[in-house]
Amino acid sequence: MPKIRIIPARKFMRKQHVGIYCRVSTREKQQFDSLNEQISALTRHVFYKPHWMLFDSYIDIAPGISIAKRPSFQRMLQDCQDSKLDIILIKNISRLGRNTIELLEVYNKLISLGIRIISLQEDFDSTNDDASVFISIFSKIAEEENIARSQNIIMGLKMRARSGSLRNFDRICYGYQHENKMLVPSLKAKYVKKIFDWYVYGLSILAIISKLEEEGIPSPSGKPKWCKAAINKILTNQKYTGLGTVKVQGKIHIIENHHPAIVDTETFEYAQKLMQDRTNVIIMPDGTKQRKKTRYSSTT
């Protein structure tokens, strides 16, 4: 009786879908030659991997702009989210972002989707043990880039502020007007100076209001009557000393000599001290507010 040899069934291994991403900045011939070289090198690499299959090629012709403005890159990300890709193959790791910060954001997003990232130039594979070390180095570079970027932003804002091209600083307050895109004292500046002079001389806010109304000086709203809030707003506005401020990443930065001052710094600071001394409210150790007297004082 002939022997029967059982041949075990071969295990089927699904080929991994690979997407190759290429980018050049312009349509110049030299750039197109570079693009063709990228495509050829990446395609050959896929061809020699028996368990890989080229799913699609994603090509962008764009300068160093955000990935949000690269249509092919966005299409590739969508395919990753739709589980159409297993591997992304690139010439070098910098193709993932215009800077290190953006690169890391994209990298972490792809890893979270289970995508394997391979870069030929750096011989980088996200599944290798040293991938975390490689990315840690990039993270450090990203931190330094972020600091440098913040400093550049601040410097740029300061230059624009001094040139009068930054709209944030051009908001007119009582006593100023626009002249050739710059903030300069108006005819009402003398009233601002009077308010500060009267206050540091010893007059209360109510007394200042009486004097303004007696002299027929209109309030900032143009009305004949003044209110305490308007005086307080003027007395606490640091802009009258020529300073501007800009908020960058949660921190306030001072722009000195942004515009002509109406009040000198010494007078302004003395006024702030007087306001603190004259206030009828004190902050208790537990953070609560309490009046110094049971009857509200009108001398402030």
Secondary structure in CASP SS format (residue, H / E / C, confidence):
PFRMAT SS
TARGET T0000
AUTHOR 0000-0000-0000
METHOD secondary structure of the structure
MODEL  1
M C 1.00
P C 1.00
K C 1.00
I C 1.00
R C 1.00
I C 1.00
I C 1.00
P C 1.00
A C 1.00
R C 1.00
K C 1.00
F C 1.00
M C 1.00
R C 1.00
K C 1.00
Q E 1.00
H E 1.00
V E 1.00
G E 1.00
I E 1.00
Y E 1.00
C E 1.00
R E 1.00
V E 1.00
S C 1.00
T C 1.00
R C 1.00
E C 1.00
K H 1.00
Q H 1.00
Q H 1.00
F H 1.00
D H 1.00
S H 1.00
L H 1.00
N H 1.00
E H 1.00
Q H 1.00
I H 1.00
S H 1.00
A H 1.00
L H 1.00
T H 1.00
R H 1.00
H H 1.00
V H 1.00
F H 1.00
Y C 1.00
K C 1.00
P C 1.00
H C 1.00
W E 1.00
M E 1.00
L E 1.00
F E 1.00
D E 1.00
S E 1.00
Y E 1.00
I E 1.00
D E 1.00
I E 1.00
A C 1.00
P C 1.00
G C 1.00
I C 1.00
S C 1.00
I H 1.00
A H 1.00
K H 1.00
R C 1.00
P H 1.00
S H 1.00
F H 1.00
Q H 1.00
R H 1.00
M H 1.00
L H 1.00
Q H 1.00
D H 1.00
C H 1.00
Q H 1.00
D C 1.00
S C 1.00
K C 1.00
L C 1.00
D C 1.00
I E 1.00
I E 1.00
L E 1.00
I E 1.00
K C 1.00
N C 1.00
I H 1.00
S H 1.00
R H 1.00
L H 1.00
G C 1.00
R C 1.00
N C 1.00
T H 1.00
I H 1.00
E H 1.00
L H 1.00
L H 1.00
E H 1.00
V H 1.00
Y H 1.00
N H 1.00
K H 1.00
L H 1.00
I H 1.00
S H 1.00
L C 1.00
G C 1.00
I C 1.00
R E 1.00
I E 1.00
I E 1.00
S E 1.00
L C 1.00
Q C 1.00
E C 1.00
D C 1.00
F E 1.00
D E 1.00
S C 1.00
T C 1.00
N C 1.00
D C 1.00
D C 1.00
A H 1.00
S H 1.00
V H 1.00
F H 1.00
I H 1.00
S H 1.00
I H 1.00
F H 1.00
S H 1.00
K H 1.00
I H 1.00
A H 1.00
E H 1.00
E H 1.00
E H 1.00
N H 1.00
I H 1.00
A H 1.00
R H 1.00
S H 1.00
Q H 1.00
N H 1.00
I H 1.00
I H 1.00
M H 1.00
G H 1.00
L H 1.00
K H 1.00
M H 1.00
R H 1.00
A H 1.00
R H 1.00
S H 1.00
G C 1.00
S C 1.00
L C 1.00
R H 1.00
N H 1.00
F H 1.00
D H 1.00
R C 1.00
I C 1.00
C C 1.00
Y C 1.00
G C 1.00
Y E 1.00
Q E 1.00
H E 1.00
E E 1.00
N C 1.00
K C 1.00
M E 1.00
L E 1.00
V E 1.00
P E 1.00
S C 1.00
L C 1.00
K C 1.00
A H 1.00
K H 1.00
Y H 1.00
V H 1.00
K H 1.00
K H 1.00
I H 1.00
F H 1.00
D H 1.00
W H 1.00
Y H 1.00
V H 1.00
Y H 1.00
G C 1.00
L C 1.00
S C 1.00
I H 1.00
L H 1.00
A H 1.00
I H 1.00
I H 1.00
S H 1.00
K H 1.00
L H 1.00
E H 1.00
E H 1.00
E C 1.00
G C 1.00
I C 1.00
P C 1.00
S C 1.00
P C 1.00
S C 1.00
G C 1.00
K C 1.00
P C 1.00
K C 1.00
W C 1.00
C C 1.00
K H 1.00
A H 1.00
A H 1.00
I H 1.00
N H 1.00
K H 1.00
I H 1.00
L H 1.00
T C 1.00
N C 1.00
Q H 1.00
K H 1.00
Y H 1.00
T H 1.00
G C 1.00
L C 1.00
G E 1.00
T E 1.00
V E 1.00
K E 1.00
V E 1.00
Q C 1.00
G C 1.00
K E 1.00
I E 1.00
H E 1.00
I E 1.00
I E 1.00
E C 1.00
N C 1.00
H C 1.00
H C 1.00
P C 1.00
A C 1.00
I C 1.00
V C 1.00
D C 1.00
T H 1.00
E H 1.00
T H 1.00
F H 1.00
E H 1.00
Y H 1.00
A H 1.00
Q H 1.00
K H 1.00
L H 1.00
M H 1.00
Q H 1.00
D H 1.00
R H 1.00
T C 1.00
N C 1.00
V E 1.00
I E 1.00
I E 1.00
M C 1.00
P C 1.00
D C 1.00
G C 1.00
T C 1.00
K E 1.00
Q E 1.00
R E 1.00
K C 1.00
K C 1.00
T C 1.00
R C 1.00
Y C 1.00
S C 1.00
S C 1.00
T C 1.00
T C 1.00
END
